[in-house]
Amino acid sequence: MYDQRKEDKCLRIAAFGYEAGLFGAEGRGLYAGGTLAGVHAELSHLEDGPDSRSSWGLQENVYFGIGNNSNDEGLDGKTKSMVKWEIWLPSLGVLGHFTFGRGYDVSNEGLLKSQYDEIISILKNSSNPEDIAVKKEVEIALNARKNLDTKNFLRVGRALRRNGFELIERMGDHSDKSVKYTFRKDGSSEYGNIEFMSRVWNNDAYSSYNYGNNFITHFLIDYLGWKGRGY
């Protein structure tokens, strides 16, 4: 009988013999199968005659998901800070993760850069003098890799509302006692990409950019991915 165990990592002849049909059903005839690196393959040959033929097949469980299994580094120099979509073959264990796509940098540095880049892109075509001044302040903060102070954070919020965004009211503050401010496109049902954590006692607001724009992708990328950084 064929007996596949999850811990199989090498070639194992798992099945061979002869199978006849029962009550008119067609059997496999002569057959043999094996498992290589978690992938099971089997070859069978029906009895000689006018309908004689061979067949083969492969069997493996394949999963599609997302996780901190990329070899690419985030801006903090750590691979676990880069979240990517992946194909997972559980039979291969830790070697069974194959990542693809552009990835999402969930390091503090990556979140700051993604958020500032997004704000600069939104304001770049505005002719409003205040928007132009705000864009410059964000560019200065980006180049210095620094948080915005409270004054400029509030200016950014007003600039976003002038340029088609709305502030979302969410219940509860962050675990570090900062106050959460999330912006999304006006009138949309998006989760909201642009997010700040305001710390008035520290005179700053740090970036908490959301890559996922609905609850599911936000949970997978921004929450689990952020937790998976390991620090």
MARBA-3410 file (N, C-alpha, C, O; in Angstrom, 1 decimal):
231
0.8,-1.2,0.0,0.0,0.0,0.0,0.9,1.3,0.0,2.0,1.2,0.5 ~ 0.3,2.3,-0.6,1.0,3.6,-0.6,0.9,4.3,0.8,-0.2,4.4,1.3 ~ 2.0,4.7,1.3,2.0,5.3,2.6,2.9,6.5,2.6,4.1,6.4,2.7 ~ 2.4,7.7,2.4,3.2,9.0,2.4,3.2,9.6,3.7,2.1,9.9,4.3 ~ 4.3,9.9,4.3,4.5,10.6,5.5,5.0,12.0,5.3,5.8,12.2,4.4
4.6,13.0,6.1,5.0,14.4,5.9,6.5,14.5,6.0,7.0,15.5,5.4 ~ 7.2,13.7,6.7,8.6,13.9,6.9,9.4,13.3,5.7,10.6,13.4,5.8 ~ 8.8,12.7,4.7,9.5,12.2,3.6,10.3,13.3,2.9,9.8,14.3,2.6 ~ 11.6,13.1,2.7,12.5,14.1,2.1,13.3,13.5,1.0,14.0,14.2,0.2 ~ 13.2,12.2,0.8,14.0,11.5,-0.3,13.2,10.5,-1.0,12.0,10.3,-0.7
13.7,9.9,-2.0,13.0,8.9,-2.9,12.6,7.7,-2.1,13.5,7.1,-1.4 ~ 11.4,7.3,-2.2,10.9,6.1,-1.5,9.9,5.4,-2.4,8.9,6.0,-2.8 ~ 10.2,4.1,-2.7,9.2,3.3,-3.5,8.1,3.0,-2.5,8.3,2.2,-1.6 ~ 7.0,3.6,-2.8,5.9,3.6,-1.8,4.8,2.6,-2.3,3.9,2.3,-1.5 ~ 4.7,2.3,-3.6,3.7,1.4,-4.0,4.1,0.7,-5.3,4.7,1.2,-6.2
3.8,-0.6,-5.3,4.0,-1.4,-6.5,3.2,-2.7,-6.4,2.8,-3.1,-5.3 ~ 2.8,-3.2,-7.6,2.0,-4.5,-7.6,1.1,-4.5,-8.8,1.4,-3.9,-9.8 ~ 0.0,-5.2,-8.6,-1.0,-5.4,-9.6,-2.4,-5.2,-9.1,-2.7,-5.6,-8.0 ~ -3.2,-4.5,-9.8,-4.5,-4.2,-9.4,-5.5,-4.5,-10.5,-5.5,-3.9,-11.5 ~ -6.4,-5.4,-10.2,-7.4,-5.8,-11.2,-8.7,-5.0,-10.9,-8.9,-4.5,-9.8
-9.6,-5.0,-11.9,-10.8,-4.3,-11.7,-11.8,-5.1,-10.9,-11.6,-6.3,-10.8 ~ -12.8,-4.5,-10.3,-13.7,-5.1,-9.4,-15.1,-4.8,-9.9,-15.5,-3.6,-10.1 ~ -16.0,-5.8,-10.1,-17.4,-5.6,-10.5,-17.4,-4.8,-11.8,-18.3,-3.9,-11.9 ~ -16.6,-5.1,-12.8,-16.6,-4.4,-14.0,-15.8,-3.1,-14.1,-15.6,-2.5,-15.2 ~ -15.3,-2.6,-12.9,-14.5,-1.4,-12.9,-13.1,-1.7,-13.4,-12.6,-2.8,-13.3
-12.5,-0.7,-14.0,-11.2,-0.9,-14.6,-10.1,-0.7,-13.5,-10.2,0.4,-12.8 ~ -9.2,-1.6,-13.4,-8.1,-1.5,-12.4,-6.9,-0.8,-13.0,-6.9,-0.5,-14.2 ~ -5.9,-0.6,-12.2,-4.7,0.0,-12.7,-3.8,-0.9,-13.4,-2.9,-0.5,-14.1 ~ -4.0,-2.3,-13.3,-3.0,-3.2,-13.8,-1.7,-3.2,-13.1,-1.7,-3.0,-11.8 ~ -0.6,-3.3,-13.8,0.7,-3.2,-13.1,0.9,-1.7,-12.8,0.7,-0.8,-13.6
1.4,-1.4,-11.6,1.6,-0.1,-11.2,2.9,0.0,-10.2,3.2,-1.0,-9.5 ~ 3.5,1.2,-10.2,4.6,1.5,-9.3,4.6,3.0,-9.0,4.3,3.8,-9.9 ~ 4.9,3.3,-7.8,5.0,4.7,-7.5,6.1,5.1,-6.5,6.6,4.2,-5.8 ~ 6.4,6.3,-6.4,7.4,6.7,-5.4,7.3,8.2,-5.1,6.5,8.9,-5.7 ~ 8.0,8.6,-4.0,8.0,10.0,-3.6,9.4,10.6,-3.6,10.3,10.0,-3.1
9.5,11.7,-4.3,10.8,12.4,-4.3,10.6,13.8,-3.9,9.8,14.6,-4.4 ~ 11.3,14.2,-2.8,11.2,15.5,-2.2,9.7,15.9,-1.9,9.4,17.1,-2.1 ~ 8.9,15.0,-1.5,7.6,15.3,-1.1,6.6,15.2,-2.2,5.4,15.3,-2.0 ~ 7.0,15.0,-3.5,6.1,14.9,-4.6,5.9,13.4,-5.0,6.9,12.8,-5.3 ~ 4.7,13.0,-5.0,4.4,11.6,-5.3,4.1,11.4,-6.8,3.3,12.1,-7.3
4.8,10.4,-7.4,4.5,10.1,-8.8,4.2,8.6,-8.9,4.6,7.8,-8.2 ~ 3.3,8.3,-9.9,2.9,6.9,-10.1,2.7,6.6,-11.5,2.2,7.4,-12.3 ~ 3.1,5.4,-11.9,3.0,4.9,-13.3,2.2,3.6,-13.3,2.5,2.7,-12.5 ~ 1.3,3.4,-14.2,0.5,2.2,-14.3,0.4,1.8,-15.7,0.4,2.6,-16.6 ~ 0.2,0.4,-15.9,0.1,-0.1,-17.3,-1.0,-1.2,-17.3,-1.0,-2.2,-16.5
-2.1,-0.9,-18.1,-3.2,-1.8,-18.1,-2.8,-3.1,-18.9,-1.8,-3.1,-19.6 ~ -3.6,-4.2,-18.7,-3.3,-5.5,-19.3,-3.1,-5.4,-20.8,-3.7,-4.5,-21.5 ~ -2.3,-6.3,-21.4,-2.1,-6.3,-22.8,-3.4,-6.6,-23.5,-4.3,-7.3,-23.0 ~ -3.5,-6.0,-24.7,-4.8,-6.2,-25.5,-5.0,-5.0,-26.3,-4.2,-4.1,-26.4 ~ -6.1,-4.9,-27.0,-6.4,-3.7,-27.8,-6.5,-2.4,-27.1,-6.3,-1.4,-27.6
-6.8,-2.5,-25.8,-6.9,-1.3,-25.0,-5.7,-1.1,-24.1,-5.7,-0.3,-23.2 ~ -4.6,-1.8,-24.4,-3.4,-1.7,-23.6,-2.9,-0.2,-23.6,-2.8,0.4,-24.7 ~ -2.6,0.3,-22.5,-2.0,1.7,-22.4,-1.4,2.0,-21.1,-1.7,1.3,-20.1 ~ -0.6,2.9,-21.0,0.1,3.3,-19.8,-0.3,4.7,-19.4,-0.8,5.5,-20.2 ~ -0.3,5.0,-18.1,-0.6,6.3,-17.6,0.3,6.7,-16.4,0.8,5.8,-15.8
0.4,8.0,-16.2,1.2,8.4,-15.0,0.6,9.7,-14.4,-0.2,10.3,-15.1 ~ 1.0,10.0,-13.3,0.5,11.2,-12.6,1.3,11.6,-11.5,2.2,10.9,-11.0 ~ 1.1,12.9,-11.0,1.9,13.5,-9.9,0.9,14.0,-8.9,-0.3,14.4,-9.2 ~ 1.3,13.9,-7.6,0.4,14.4,-6.6,1.2,15.2,-5.5,2.2,14.7,-5.0 ~ 0.7,16.4,-5.2,1.4,17.2,-4.2,0.4,18.3,-3.7,-0.5,18.7,-4.5
0.4,18.6,-2.5,-0.4,19.7,-1.9,0.4,21.0,-2.1,1.6,21.1,-1.7 ~ -0.2,22.0,-2.7,0.4,23.3,-3.0,-0.5,24.4,-2.4,-1.7,24.4,-2.6 ~ 0.1,25.3,-1.7,-0.7,26.4,-1.1,-0.1,27.7,-1.6,1.0,27.9,-1.9 ~ -1.1,28.7,-1.7,-0.8,30.1,-2.0,-1.0,30.9,-0.8,-2.0,30.9,-0.2 ~ 0.0,31.8,-0.5,-0.1,32.6,0.7,0.9,33.7,0.7,1.4,34.1,-0.3
1.1,34.2,1.9,2.0,35.4,2.0,2.8,35.3,3.4,2.2,34.8,4.3 ~ 4.0,35.7,3.4,4.7,35.6,4.6,6.1,36.2,4.6,6.5,36.8,3.6 ~ 6.8,36.1,5.7,8.1,36.7,5.9,9.2,35.7,5.5,10.2,35.4,6.3 ~ 9.1,35.1,4.3,10.1,34.1,3.9,10.9,34.5,2.7,11.5,33.7,2.0 ~ 11.0,35.8,2.5,11.8,36.3,1.4,13.3,36.4,1.7,13.6,36.5,2.9
14.1,36.2,0.7,15.5,36.5,0.8,15.9,37.9,0.6,17.1,38.3,0.7 ~ 15.0,38.7,0.2,15.2,40.2,0.0,15.2,40.9,1.3,14.5,40.6,2.2 ~ 16.1,41.9,1.4,16.2,42.7,2.7,15.4,43.9,2.6,15.2,44.5,1.6 ~ 14.8,44.3,3.8,14.1,45.5,3.9,15.1,46.6,4.1,16.3,46.4,4.1 ~ 14.7,47.8,4.3,15.6,49.0,4.5,16.4,48.9,5.8,17.4,49.6,5.9
15.9,48.0,6.7,16.7,47.9,7.9,17.7,46.8,7.8,18.4,46.5,8.8 ~ 17.9,46.2,6.6,18.9,45.2,6.4,18.5,43.8,6.8,19.4,42.9,6.9 ~ 17.2,43.6,7.2,16.8,42.3,7.6,15.8,41.6,6.6,14.9,42.3,6.1 ~ 16.0,40.4,6.3,15.2,39.7,5.3,13.7,39.5,5.9,12.8,39.6,5.1 ~ 13.6,39.3,7.2,12.2,39.1,7.7,11.4,40.4,7.6,10.2,40.3,7.9
12.0,41.5,7.3,11.2,42.7,7.1,10.6,42.9,5.8,9.9,43.9,5.5 ~ 10.8,41.9,4.9,10.2,42.0,3.5,9.2,40.9,3.4,9.5,39.7,3.5 ~ 7.9,41.3,3.3,6.8,40.3,3.1,6.5,40.1,1.6,6.5,41.1,0.9 ~ 6.4,38.9,1.2,6.1,38.6,-0.2,5.0,37.5,-0.3,4.9,36.7,0.6 ~ 4.4,37.5,-1.4,3.5,36.4,-1.8,4.3,35.2,-2.1,5.4,35.3,-2.5
3.7,34.0,-1.8,4.5,32.8,-2.0,3.7,31.6,-2.4,2.5,31.5,-2.1 ~ 4.4,30.6,-3.0,3.8,29.3,-3.2,4.5,28.4,-2.2,5.7,28.4,-2.0 ~ 3.7,27.6,-1.5,4.3,26.8,-0.4,4.0,25.3,-0.7,2.8,24.9,-0.8 ~ 5.0,24.5,-0.7,4.9,23.0,-0.8,5.3,22.5,0.6,6.4,22.3,0.9 ~ 4.3,22.1,1.4,4.6,21.8,2.8,5.4,20.5,2.9,6.1,20.4,3.9
5.4,19.6,1.9,6.2,18.4,2.0,7.7,18.7,2.0,8.5,17.9,2.4 ~ 8.1,19.9,1.5,9.5,20.3,1.5,10.0,21.0,2.7,11.1,21.4,2.8 ~ 9.0,21.2,3.7,9.4,21.9,4.9,9.8,23.4,4.6,9.2,24.1,3.9 ~ 11.0,23.8,5.3,11.4,25.1,5.2,12.0,25.4,3.8,12.1,26.6,3.4 ~ 12.2,24.4,3.0,12.7,24.6,1.6,11.6,24.7,0.6,11.8,25.0,-0.6
10.4,24.6,1.1,9.2,24.6,0.2,8.6,25.9,-0.1,7.4,26.0,-0.6 ~ 9.2,27.0,0.3,8.6,28.4,0.1,9.3,29.0,-1.1,10.5,29.2,-1.1 ~ 8.5,29.4,-2.0,9.0,30.1,-3.3,8.2,31.4,-3.4,7.0,31.5,-3.7 ~ 9.0,32.5,-3.2,8.3,33.8,-3.2,8.4,34.5,-4.5,9.2,34.1,-5.4 ~ 7.4,35.4,-4.7,7.4,36.2,-6.0,6.7,37.5,-5.7,6.2,37.8,-4.7
6.8,38.4,-6.7,6.1,39.7,-6.6,7.1,40.7,-6.0,8.3,40.4,-5.7 ~ 6.6,42.0,-5.9,7.5,43.1,-5.5,7.8,43.1,-4.1,8.9,43.6,-3.7 ~ 7.0,42.6,-3.2,7.2,42.6,-1.8,6.8,43.8,-1.1,6.6,44.9,-1.7 ~ 6.7,43.8,0.2,6.3,44.9,1.1,7.2,45.0,2.2,7.4,44.1,3.0 ~ 7.9,46.1,2.3,8.9,46.4,3.3,8.2,46.9,4.6,7.7,48.0,4.7
8.1,46.0,5.6,7.4,46.3,6.9,8.3,46.8,8.0,7.9,46.9,9.1 ~ 9.6,47.0,7.6,10.5,47.6,8.6,10.0,49.1,8.9,9.3,49.6,8.1 ~ 10.4,49.6,10.0,10.1,51.0,10.4,10.6,51.9,9.3,9.9,52.9,8.9 ~ 11.8,51.7,8.8,12.3,52.5,7.7,11.5,52.4,6.4,11.3,53.3,5.7 ~ 11.1,51.1,6.1,10.4,50.9,4.9,9.0,51.5,4.9,8.5,52.0,3.9
8.3,51.4,6.1,7.0,52.1,6.3,7.1,53.6,6.1,6.3,54.2,5.5 ~ 8.1,54.2,6.7,8.3,55.6,6.6,8.5,56.0,5.1,7.8,57.0,4.6 ~ 9.4,55.3,4.4,9.6,55.7,3.0,8.4,55.5,2.1,8.1,56.3,1.3 ~ 7.7,54.4,2.3,6.5,54.1,1.5,5.4,55.2,1.8,4.8,55.7,0.8 ~ 5.3,55.6,3.0,4.3,56.6,3.3,4.6,58.0,2.8,3.8,58.7,2.2
5.9,58.4,3.0,6.3,59.7,2.4,6.3,59.7,0.9,5.9,60.7,0.3 ~ 6.7,58.6,0.3,6.6,58.6,-1.2,5.2,58.8,-1.7,5.0,59.4,-2.7 ~ 4.3,58.1,-1.0,2.8,58.2,-1.3,2.3,59.7,-1.2,1.6,60.2,-2.1 ~ 2.7,60.3,-0.1,2.2,61.7,0.2,2.8,62.6,-0.9,2.1,63.5,-1.4 ~ 4.1,62.5,-1.2,4.7,63.3,-2.2,4.1,63.2,-3.5,3.9,64.1,-4.3
3.7,61.9,-3.9,3.1,61.6,-5.2,1.7,62.3,-5.2,1.3,62.8,-6.3 ~ 1.0,62.3,-4.1,-0.4,62.9,-4.1,-0.3,64.5,-4.3,-1.1,65.1,-4.9 ~ 0.7,65.1,-3.7,0.8,66.5,-3.6,1.6,67.1,-4.8,1.7,68.3,-4.9 ~ 2.3,66.3,-5.6,3.2,66.8,-6.5,2.6,67.7,-7.6,3.3,68.6,-8.1 ~ 1.4,67.5,-8.0,0.7,68.3,-9.0,-0.1,69.4,-8.5,-0.8,70.1,-9.3
-0.1,69.6,-7.2,-0.9,70.7,-6.6,-0.2,72.0,-6.8,1.0,72.1,-6.6 ~ -1.0,73.1,-7.1,-0.5,74.4,-7.2,-0.7,75.2,-6.0,-0.4,76.4,-5.9 ~ -1.4,74.6,-5.0,-1.7,75.3,-3.7,-0.4,75.6,-3.0,0.4,74.7,-2.8 ~ -0.1,76.9,-2.6,1.2,77.2,-1.9,1.4,76.4,-0.7,2.6,76.0,-0.4 ~ 0.4,76.1,0.1,0.5,75.4,1.3,0.9,73.9,1.0,1.7,73.3,1.7
0.2,73.3,0.0,0.6,72.0,-0.4,2.0,71.9,-0.9,2.7,70.9,-0.5 ~ 2.5,72.9,-1.6,3.9,72.9,-2.0,4.8,72.9,-0.9,5.8,72.2,-0.8 ~ 4.5,73.7,0.1,5.3,73.8,1.3,5.3,72.5,2.1,6.3,72.1,2.6 ~ 4.1,71.9,2.2,4.0,70.6,2.9,4.8,69.5,2.2,5.5,68.8,2.9 ~ 4.7,69.5,0.9,5.5,68.5,0.1,7.0,68.7,0.4,7.7,67.7,0.5
7.5,69.9,0.5,8.9,70.2,0.7,9.3,69.6,2.1,10.3,69.0,2.3 ~ 8.4,69.9,3.1,8.7,69.4,4.5,8.8,67.8,4.5,9.6,67.3,5.2 ~ 7.9,67.2,3.8,7.9,65.7,3.7,9.1,65.2,3.0,9.7,64.2,3.4 ~ 9.6,65.9,2.0,10.8,65.5,1.3,12.0,65.7,2.2,12.9,64.8,2.2 ~ 12.0,66.7,3.0,13.1,66.9,4.0,13.2,65.8,5.0,14.2,65.2,5.3
12.0,65.4,5.5,11.9,64.3,6.5,12.3,63.0,5.8,12.9,62.2,6.5 ~ 11.9,62.8,4.6,12.2,61.6,3.9,13.8,61.4,3.7,14.3,60.4,4.0 ~ 14.4,62.5,3.3,15.8,62.5,3.1,16.6,62.3,4.4,17.6,61.6,4.4 ~ 16.0,62.8,5.5,16.6,62.7,6.8,16.2,61.4,7.5,16.7,61.1,8.6 ~ 15.2,60.7,6.9,14.7,59.5,7.6,14.2,59.8,9.0,14.5,59.0,9.9
13.4,60.9,9.1,12.9,61.3,10.4,11.4,61.3,10.4,10.7,61.5,9.3 ~ 10.8,61.3,11.6,9.4,61.5,11.7,9.0,62.9,11.6,9.9,63.8,11.8 ~ 7.8,63.2,11.2,7.3,64.6,11.1,7.0,65.1,12.5,6.6,64.3,13.4 ~ 7.3,66.3,12.8,6.9,66.9,14.1,5.4,67.1,14.1,4.8,67.0,13.0 ~ 4.8,67.4,15.2,3.3,67.5,15.3,2.8,68.6,14.4,1.8,68.4,13.7
3.5,69.7,14.3,3.0,70.8,13.4,2.9,70.3,12.0,1.9,70.5,11.3 ~ 3.9,69.7,11.5,3.9,69.3,10.1,3.0,68.1,9.8,2.5,68.0,8.7 ~ 2.9,67.3,10.8,1.9,66.2,10.7,0.5,66.7,10.5,-0.3,66.2,9.6 ~ 0.1,67.7,11.3,-1.2,68.3,11.1,-1.3,69.0,9.7,-2.4,69.0,9.2 ~ -0.3,69.6,9.3,-0.3,70.3,7.9,-0.5,69.2,6.8,-1.2,69.5,5.9
0.1,68.1,7.0,0.0,67.0,6.0,-1.5,66.5,6.0,-2.1,66.3,4.9 ~ -2.1,66.4,7.2,-3.5,66.0,7.3,-4.4,66.9,6.5,-5.3,66.5,5.8 ~ -4.2,68.2,6.7,-5.0,69.2,6.0,-4.8,69.2,4.5,-5.7,69.3,3.7 ~ -3.5,69.0,4.1,-3.2,68.9,2.7,-3.9,67.7,2.0,-4.3,67.7,0.9 ~ -3.9,66.5,2.7,-4.5,65.3,2.2,-6.0,65.6,2.0,-6.6,65.2,1.0
-6.6,66.2,2.9,-8.1,66.5,2.8,-8.4,67.4,1.7,-9.4,67.4,1.1 ~ -7.4,68.3,1.4,-7.6,69.2,0.3,-7.5,68.5,-1.1,-7.9,69.0,-2.1 ~ -6.8,67.4,-1.0,-6.5,66.6,-2.3,-7.2,65.3,-2.4,-6.7,64.3,-2.9 ~ -8.5,65.2,-1.9,-9.3,64.1,-2.2,-9.2,62.9,-1.2,-9.6,61.8,-1.5 ~ -8.8,63.2,0.1,-8.7,62.2,1.1,-9.5,62.6,2.3,-9.8,63.7,2.5
-10.0,61.6,3.1,-10.7,61.8,4.3,-10.1,61.1,5.4,-9.4,60.0,5.3 ~ -10.4,61.6,6.6,-9.9,61.0,7.8,-10.9,59.9,8.3,-12.1,60.2,8.4 ~ -10.4,58.7,8.7,-11.2,57.7,9.2,-11.1,57.6,10.7,-10.0,57.6,11.2 ~ -12.3,57.6,11.3,-12.3,57.4,12.8,-12.3,56.0,13.1,-13.2,55.2,12.8 ~ -11.2,55.5,13.8,-11.2,54.1,14.3,-11.1,54.1,15.8,-10.5,55.0,16.5
-11.7,53.1,16.4,-11.8,53.0,17.8,-10.4,52.6,18.4,-9.7,51.8,17.8 ~ -10.1,53.2,19.5,-8.9,52.7,20.3,-7.6,53.4,19.8,-7.4,53.7,18.6 ~ -6.7,53.6,20.7,-5.4,54.1,20.4,-4.4,53.0,20.3,-4.7,51.8,20.6 ~ -3.2,53.3,19.9,-2.2,52.3,19.7,-1.7,51.8,21.1,-1.9,52.5,22.1 ~ -1.0,50.6,21.1,-0.5,50.1,22.4,0.5,51.0,23.1,0.7,50.9,24.3
1.2,51.8,22.3,2.2,52.7,22.9,1.6,54.1,23.3,2.3,55.0,23.6 ~ 0.2,54.1,23.3,-0.5,55.3,23.7,-0.6,56.4,22.7,-1.2,57.5,22.9 ~ 0.0,56.2,21.5,-0.2,57.1,20.4,-1.6,57.1,19.9,-2.3,56.1,20.0 ~ -2.0,58.1,19.2,-3.3,58.2,18.6,-3.2,58.0,17.1,-2.4,58.6,16.4 ~ -4.1,57.1,16.6,-4.0,56.7,15.2,-4.9,57.6,14.3,-6.0,57.9,14.6
-4.2,58.0,13.2,-4.9,58.8,12.2,-4.7,58.1,10.8,-3.6,58.0,10.4 ~ -5.8,57.7,10.3,-5.8,56.9,9.0,-6.5,57.7,7.9,-7.6,58.2,8.2 ~ -5.9,57.8,6.7,-6.6,58.6,5.6,-6.8,57.6,4.4,-6.0,56.8,4.1 ~ -8.0,57.8,3.8,-8.3,57.0,2.6,-8.9,58.0,1.6,-9.3,59.1,1.9 ~ -9.1,57.5,0.4,-9.7,58.3,-0.7,-11.1,58.7,-0.3,-11.9,57.8,0.2
-11.5,59.9,-0.5,-12.8,60.4,0.0,-13.9,59.6,-0.7,-14.0,59.5,-1.9 ~ -14.8,59.1,0.2,-16.0,58.4,-0.3,-15.7,56.9,-0.6,-16.7,56.2,-1.0 ~ -14.5,56.4,-0.4,-14.2,55.0,-0.8,-14.5,54.1,0.4,-14.7,54.6,1.6 ~ -14.4,52.8,0.2,-14.5,51.9,1.3,-13.2,51.2,1.6,-13.1,50.1,2.2 ~ -12.1,51.8,1.2,-10.8,51.3,1.4,-10.4,51.3,2.9,-11.0,52.0,3.7
-9.5,50.4,3.2,-9.0,50.4,4.6,-8.3,51.7,4.9,-8.4,52.2,6.0 ~ -7.5,52.2,4.0,-6.7,53.4,4.1,-5.3,53.1,4.2,-4.8,52.5,5.2 ~ -4.5,53.5,3.2,-3.1,53.3,3.2,-2.3,54.2,4.1,-1.4,53.7,4.9 ~ -2.6,55.5,4.1,-1.8,56.5,4.8,-2.2,56.5,6.3,-3.4,56.8,6.6 ~ -1.3,56.3,7.2,-1.6,56.2,8.6,-0.5,56.7,9.4,0.7,56.4,9.2
-0.8,57.6,10.4,0.2,58.2,11.3,-0.2,57.8,12.7,-1.4,57.6,13.1 ~ 0.8,57.6,13.6,0.6,57.5,15.0,1.2,58.8,15.7,2.4,59.0,15.7 ~ 0.3,59.6,16.2,0.7,60.9,16.7,1.0,60.7,18.2,0.3,60.2,19.0 ~ 2.2,61.3,18.5,2.7,61.3,19.9,3.0,62.8,20.3,4.1,63.3,20.2 ~ 2.0,63.4,20.8,2.1,64.9,21.1,3.2,65.1,22.2,3.8,66.1,22.2
3.3,64.1,23.2,4.3,64.3,24.2,5.7,64.2,23.7,6.6,64.7,24.4 ~ 5.8,63.6,22.5,7.2,63.5,21.9,7.3,64.5,20.7,8.4,64.5,20.1 ~ 6.3,65.3,20.5,6.3,66.2,19.4,6.6,65.6,18.0,7.4,66.1,17.3 ~ 6.0,64.4,17.8,6.2,63.8,16.5,5.0,62.9,16.1,4.2,62.6,17.0 ~ 5.0,62.4,14.9,4.0,61.4,14.4,4.8,60.4,13.5,5.3,60.8,12.5
4.8,59.2,13.9,5.5,58.2,13.1,4.6,57.5,12.1,3.4,57.4,12.3 ~ 5.2,57.0,11.0,4.5,56.4,9.9,4.1,55.0,10.2,4.9,54.2,10.8 ~ 2.9,54.7,9.8,2.4,53.3,10.0,1.6,52.9,8.7,0.4,52.6,8.7 ~ 2.4,53.0,7.6,1.8,52.8,6.2,1.1,51.4,6.1,1.7,50.4,6.5 ~ -0.1,51.4,5.6,-0.9,50.2,5.4,-0.8,49.7,3.9,-1.3,50.4,3.0
-0.1,48.6,3.6,0.0,48.1,2.3,-1.3,47.4,1.8,-1.7,47.5,0.7 ~ -2.0,46.8,2.8,-3.3,46.1,2.5,-4.4,47.2,2.5,-4.5,48.0,3.4 ~ -5.3,47.2,1.5,-6.3,48.2,1.4,-7.7,47.6,1.6,-8.7,48.2,1.3 ~ -7.7,46.4,2.2,-9.0,45.9,2.8,-8.6,45.1,4.0,-7.4,44.9,4.3 ~ -9.6,44.6,4.8,-9.3,44.1,6.1,-8.4,42.8,6.0,-7.5,42.6,6.8
-8.7,42.0,5.0,-7.9,40.7,4.9,-6.5,40.9,4.5,-5.6,40.4,5.2 ~ -6.2,41.7,3.5,-4.8,42.0,3.1,-4.1,42.8,4.1,-2.9,42.6,4.4 ~ -4.8,43.7,4.8,-4.2,44.5,5.9,-3.8,43.5,7.0,-2.7,43.7,7.6 ~ -4.6,42.6,7.4,-4.3,41.6,8.4,-3.1,40.7,8.0,-2.2,40.5,8.9 ~ -3.1,40.3,6.8,-2.0,39.4,6.3,-0.7,40.1,6.2,0.3,39.6,6.7
-0.7,41.2,5.5,0.5,41.9,5.2,1.0,42.8,6.4,2.1,42.7,6.9 ~ 0.1,43.7,6.8,0.5,44.7,7.8,0.6,44.3,9.2,1.5,44.7,10.0 ~ -0.3,43.4,9.6,-0.3,42.9,11.0,0.6,41.7,11.2,1.5,41.8,11.9 ~ 0.2,40.6,10.5,1.0,39.4,10.6,2.5,39.6,10.1,3.4,39.1,10.7 ~ 2.6,40.3,9.0,3.9,40.6,8.4,4.7,41.4,9.3,5.9,41.2,9.5
4.1,42.4,10.0,4.8,43.3,10.9,5.2,42.5,12.1,6.3,42.6,12.7 ~ 4.3,41.6,12.6,4.6,40.8,13.8,5.7,39.8,13.5,6.5,39.4,14.3 ~ 5.8,39.3,12.2,6.8,38.3,11.8,8.2,38.8,11.6,9.1,38.0,11.4 ~ 8.4,40.1,11.8,9.8,40.6,11.7,10.7,40.1,12.8,11.9,40.0,12.6 ~ 10.1,39.7,13.9,10.9,39.2,15.0,11.6,40.1,15.9,12.5,39.8,16.6
11.2,41.4,15.8,11.8,42.4,16.8,10.8,43.5,17.1,11.1,44.4,17.8
END
